Amino acid sequence: MAPYILTPPNPERREDLALIEAYAAQMGWRVTSSSFADIGQPQPLRERPGFGAACRYAAQGYAHGILASARPAITTDSEAYVHVLEHLYARAVFLAYLPAPDDTTA
């Protein structure tokens, strides 16, 4: 799994990465030595270098999927989200999220 985080470089980023790594371990997934991050979501998804790098990394076979904290870390725009899923599906890459704190799915 390639971890993807959407947060500025601060203690919260390290905490998010630790949560992702712990969840991956719980699921029996191996986490890549490379992690990917962007600072904020406002720019179009295609202009986020960290997410683009995570997609390319996984598509090149270095990871089976991308693991993020929640769907809003990817995009809140439904049309862009469909495009991301189609793009990843065509490359046999999956996208996963941490479970919500109340055990519901996003």
C-alpha positions as CSV (number, residue, x, y, z in Angstrom):
1,M,0.0,0.0,0.0
2,A,1.2,3.5,-0.8
3,P,0.1,5.9,2.0
4,Y,-1.3,9.2,0.8
5,I,-1.8,12.1,3.3
6,L,-3.4,15.5,2.7
7,T,-2.0,17.7,5.4
8,P,0.8,20.2,5.9
9,P,4.2,18.9,7.2
10,N,3.5,19.0,10.9
11,P,2.9,16.5,13.8
12,E,-0.6,15.8,12.4
13,R,1.0,14.4,9.2
14,R,3.1,12.0,11.2
15,E,0.0,11.0,13.2
16,D,-2.0,10.4,10.0
17,L,0.9,8.3,8.6
18,A,1.1,6.3,11.8
19,L,-2.7,5.6,11.7
20,I,-2.4,4.5,8.0
21,E,0.5,2.2,8.8
22,A,-1.3,0.7,11.8
23,Y,-4.5,0.0,9.8
24,A,-2.5,-1.5,7.0
25,A,-0.7,-3.8,9.5
26,Q,-4.1,-4.8,11.0
27,M,-5.3,-5.7,7.5
28,G,-2.1,-7.6,6.7
29,W,-1.1,-5.2,4.1
30,R,2.5,-4.1,3.6
31,V,3.2,-0.4,3.4
32,T,5.7,1.0,0.9
33,S,8.8,2.7,2.1
34,S,7.6,5.8,0.1
35,S,4.7,7.8,1.3
36,F,3.0,10.6,-0.6
37,A,1.5,13.9,0.6
38,D,0.0,17.2,-0.5
39,I,-0.6,20.3,1.6
40,G,-4.2,21.1,0.6
41,Q,-7.1,20.2,-1.5
42,P,-8.3,23.5,-3.1
43,Q,-6.3,23.1,-6.3
44,P,-7.6,20.7,-8.9
45,L,-6.7,17.1,-8.2
46,R,-4.5,16.9,-11.3
47,E,-2.3,19.7,-9.8
48,R,-1.5,17.8,-6.6
49,P,1.9,16.4,-7.1
50,G,1.8,14.0,-4.2
51,F,-1.4,12.3,-5.3
52,G,-0.2,12.1,-8.9
53,A,3.1,10.5,-7.7
54,A,1.2,8.0,-5.6
55,C,-0.9,7.0,-8.6
56,R,2.2,6.6,-10.9
57,Y,4.1,4.7,-8.2
58,A,1.2,2.2,-7.8
59,A,0.6,2.0,-11.5
60,Q,4.2,1.1,-12.1
61,G,3.7,-1.9,-9.8
62,Y,5.4,-0.7,-6.7
63,A,2.1,-0.9,-4.7
64,H,-1.2,-2.6,-5.2
65,G,-3.2,0.3,-4.0
66,I,-3.3,3.7,-2.3
67,L,-4.4,4.1,1.3
68,A,-5.7,7.4,2.5
69,S,-7.4,8.6,5.7
70,A,-10.8,9.3,4.1
71,R,-12.4,10.1,0.7
72,P,-12.1,13.9,1.3
73,A,-8.3,13.5,1.2
74,I,-8.7,12.6,-2.4
75,T,-11.5,14.9,-3.6
76,T,-14.9,16.0,-2.6
77,D,-15.8,16.6,-6.3
78,S,-17.9,13.6,-7.4
79,E,-16.9,13.9,-11.1
80,A,-13.2,14.1,-10.3
81,Y,-13.6,11.1,-8.0
82,V,-15.2,9.0,-10.7
83,H,-12.3,9.9,-13.0
84,V,-9.7,8.9,-10.3
85,L,-11.4,5.5,-9.8
86,E,-11.6,4.8,-13.5
87,H,-7.9,5.8,-13.9
88,L,-6.8,3.6,-11.1
89,Y,-9.1,0.7,-12.2
90,A,-7.6,0.7,-15.7
91,R,-4.2,0.2,-14.0
92,A,-5.3,-2.5,-11.6
93,V,-4.7,-0.2,-8.6
94,F,-7.2,0.1,-5.8
95,L,-8.0,3.0,-3.4
96,A,-8.7,2.3,0.3
97,Y,-9.5,4.5,3.3
98,L,-9.3,4.1,7.0
99,P,-12.6,3.1,8.7
100,A,-14.6,6.0,10.0
101,P,-14.4,6.5,13.8
102,D,-18.0,5.4,14.1
103,D,-17.3,2.2,12.1
104,T,-19.3,3.4,9.1
105,T,-17.9,3.6,5.6
106,A,-17.5,6.9,3.8
